[in-house]
Amino acid sequence: MLIFGNPYINSPNFIEINTISQIDSTTSKDIVLLKEFKAPFSLAKHCFENNLEYAIEANSIKDALIAVNLGCSYIIANLELAKTLQNIANEYLWDSKILVKIKDDSTLEEIALNYIDGVIYQNHIERIN
């Protein structure tokens, strides 16, 4: 299980961005988190075409399907959606990993018992001003 944001585990920074120009403020060690993931998917296309590792917050199966086909590395979803996405990901052997956003350690075991790929702590997501 992947754990991003635990103070005892080194992990890359997830940087929430809204525009292509904000990507220039990130480093190669950062993971770009697309705040807007909707048609025409220009931010996702830019990341895909420039081989940038990125994540999205999915609100639907459709979001995840499109993101996977645009080379998304991580798909963040609430636990209920994550359970469904994880089943689909396992069936289709997605390269993208499914993550659940958490506040603290209290739900780690529940998420692990649902065989979700990983978690990201809410406070581990940085925003560019």
Secondary structure by P-SEA (a helix, b strand, c coil): ccccccccbbbbbbbbbccaaaaaaccccbbbbcccccccaaaaaaaaaaccccccccccaaaaaaaaaacccbbbbcaaaaaaaaaaaaaacccbbbbbbbccccaaaaaaaacccbbbbcccccccc
